[in-house]
Amino acid sequence: MSERVMIQISSGQGPDECELAATKLFDSLCREFPSIELIDKSPGRQAGCFKSIRFYGDNSLKALDGSVQWICVSPFRPKHKRKNWFVDVSVCAEADIAFFQEEMIRFETFRSRGKGGQHVNKTESGVRAIYIPTGDSAVVMDERSQYRNKQLAIERLKQIIFEKVKSPLSDEPTR
């Protein structure tokens, strides 16, 4: 059995044609690889188009990583001269809680807001923890201590990854 990978096709901030290209690319991949499992889709501005599509596929799809060019005349603006549209394909190894590695977490710190008087204006106690393989993140500003906020962020991040692995077809957002 080949290793599963999580893949995201994104139109970024491109025009409607890029959203259509992301949708067409996903449809094409589904025809070619029937083992694809959809995670979620973010609707685009045009009916039937998607801004972002996340799914599980097999290891052979890793070759798609990067930018993909789609060439066609715009169906939304027929007299438009541009014919080249681009989408981003990002490939990540599937996150399994059994293989959760704390060294794969990137931390960002920032000044917290809210109660705390001058303390919140002087120290960077807020923490954002980002799990690099999946891009999931957790933000914590609960405590005055940066150390304690890091510990809480790691716990919340583990919970997010665990929920995603436990129910990969859930419609609920994970970020």
Phi, psi and omega per residue, in radians:
M1 nan 2.314 -3.110
S2 -1.441 2.756 -3.136
E3 -1.203 2.402 3.074
R4 -1.502 2.568 3.074
V5 -2.257 2.646 3.038
M6 -1.688 2.333 -3.083
I7 -2.230 2.461 3.056
Q8 -2.172 2.247 3.014
I9 -1.828 2.205 -3.065
S10 -2.332 2.425 3.059
S11 -1.520 -0.084 -3.118
G12 1.080 -2.363 3.109
Q13 -1.811 0.371 -3.123
G14 -1.175 3.017 -3.139
P15 -1.271 3.141 -3.114
D16 -0.968 -0.589 -3.133
E17 -1.101 -0.578 3.095
C18 -1.205 -0.623 3.066
E19 -1.135 -0.693 3.084
L20 -1.136 -0.687 3.115
A21 -1.103 -0.708 3.103
A22 -1.087 -0.745 3.135
T23 -1.133 -0.801 -3.140
K24 -1.125 -0.691 3.115
L25 -1.096 -0.791 3.124
F26 -1.080 -0.773 3.127
D27 -1.058 -0.714 3.117
S28 -1.120 -0.747 3.119
L29 -1.134 -0.649 3.122
C30 -1.118 -0.651 3.098
R31 -1.189 -0.699 -3.089
E32 -1.378 -0.574 -3.115
F33 -2.173 1.551 -3.082
P34 -1.151 -0.207 -3.132
S35 -1.430 0.011 -3.136
I36 -1.118 2.344 3.102
E37 -2.035 2.062 -3.138
L38 -1.226 2.358 3.035
I39 -1.702 -1.026 3.089
D40 -2.841 2.853 3.103
K41 -2.314 2.432 3.036
S42 -1.824 2.091 -3.074
P43 -1.111 2.562 3.123
G44 -1.656 -2.982 -3.105
R45 -1.348 -0.550 3.128
Q46 -1.671 2.579 3.128
A47 -1.072 2.323 3.096
G48 1.457 -0.001 3.134
C49 -1.896 2.687 -3.106
F50 -2.268 2.402 3.121
K51 -1.328 -0.633 -3.101
S52 -2.595 2.447 3.115
I53 -2.365 2.188 3.086
R54 -1.998 2.410 -3.114
F55 -2.723 2.846 3.033
Y56 -1.721 2.398 3.065
G57 -2.455 3.122 3.133
D58 -1.530 3.006 -3.015
N59 -1.014 -0.470 -3.084
S60 -1.169 -0.269 3.133
L61 -1.427 -0.053 3.130
K62 -1.051 -0.438 -3.119
A63 -1.143 -0.301 -3.132
L64 -1.345 -0.220 -3.053
D65 -0.915 2.189 3.120
G66 2.200 -2.712 3.132
S67 -1.618 2.452 3.105
V68 -2.096 2.300 -3.129
Q69 -1.709 2.362 3.073
W70 -2.120 2.215 -3.071
I71 -1.958 2.110 3.053
C72 -2.985 2.856 3.018
V73 -1.327 2.445 -3.092
S74 -1.142 2.172 3.056
P75 -1.333 -0.287 -3.116
F76 -1.589 -0.489 3.127
R77 -2.368 1.423 -2.991
P78 -1.011 -0.533 -3.107
K79 -1.628 0.086 -3.138
H80 -1.225 2.386 -3.063
K81 -1.326 -0.483 -3.077
R82 -1.199 2.378 3.136
K83 -2.192 -0.130 -3.107
N84 -1.822 2.151 -3.138
W85 -2.201 2.503 -3.037
F86 -2.187 2.514 3.023
V87 -2.277 2.725 3.119
D88 -1.774 2.367 3.061
V89 -2.064 2.076 3.127
S90 -1.969 2.280 -3.111
V91 -2.009 2.271 3.103
C92 -2.257 2.551 3.021
A93 -1.170 2.535 -3.125
E94 -1.090 2.331 3.135
A95 -1.525 2.128 3.068
D96 -2.080 2.363 -3.076
I97 -1.054 -0.485 3.121
A98 -1.186 -0.444 -3.119
F99 -1.891 0.271 3.122
F100 -1.079 2.159 -3.092
Q101 -2.052 2.077 -3.128
E102 -1.144 -0.431 3.121
E103 -1.260 -0.151 3.102
M104 -1.632 0.235 3.122
I105 -1.745 2.284 3.043
R106 -1.809 2.312 -3.123
F107 -1.872 2.437 3.004
E108 -2.180 2.407 3.121
T109 -2.005 2.692 -3.138
F110 -2.729 2.919 3.119
R111 -1.349 2.265 3.127
S112 -1.249 2.908 3.054
R113 -2.189 2.900 3.109
G114 1.803 -2.689 -3.072
K115 -1.143 2.650 3.103
G116 2.420 -0.037 3.095
G117 1.087 -2.457 -3.109
Q118 -1.172 -0.360 -3.122
H119 -0.988 -0.750 -3.099
V120 -1.216 -0.376 3.135
N121 -1.505 -0.228 -3.039
K122 -1.915 -0.443 -3.064
T123 -2.088 2.622 3.079
E124 -1.681 1.416 -3.086
S125 -1.684 -0.260 3.075
G126 -1.256 2.477 -3.078
V127 -2.300 2.343 2.965
R128 -1.993 2.130 3.120
A129 -1.868 2.203 -3.116
I130 -2.091 2.146 3.100
Y131 -1.482 1.896 -2.971
I132 -1.005 -0.768 -3.096
P133 -1.066 -0.555 -3.091
T134 -1.950 -0.330 -3.097
G135 1.444 0.038 3.110
D136 -1.213 2.616 -3.121
S137 -2.456 2.773 3.067
A138 -2.393 2.346 -3.141
V139 -1.994 2.296 -3.124
V140 -2.320 2.262 3.050
M141 -2.334 0.383 -2.996
D142 -1.202 -0.703 -3.008
E143 -1.875 2.868 3.064
R144 -1.405 -0.317 -3.089
S145 -1.634 2.216 3.082
Q146 -1.096 -0.670 3.126
Y147 -1.043 -0.830 -3.128
R148 -1.153 -0.676 3.094
N149 -1.114 -0.623 3.075
K150 -1.111 -0.753 3.131
Q151 -1.090 -0.753 3.114
L152 -1.140 -0.676 3.130
A153 -1.112 -0.709 3.110
I154 -1.097 -0.768 3.126
E155 -1.070 -0.780 -3.129
R156 -1.173 -0.654 3.120
L157 -1.144 -0.726 3.071
K158 -1.042 -0.712 -3.137
Q159 -1.138 -0.723 3.111
I160 -1.066 -0.821 -3.139
I161 -1.126 -0.737 3.141
F162 -1.058 -0.786 3.138
E163 -1.097 -0.685 -3.134
K164 -1.159 -0.719 -3.138
V165 -1.245 -0.683 -3.120
K166 -1.157 -0.666 -3.100
S167 -2.390 1.346 -3.054
P168 -1.185 -0.303 -3.114
L169 -1.774 0.277 3.137
S170 -1.133 2.538 3.120
D171 -1.529 -0.085 -3.076
E172 -1.393 2.427 3.090
P173 -1.136 2.581 -3.095
T174 -1.906 0.070 -3.124
R175 -2.003 nan nan
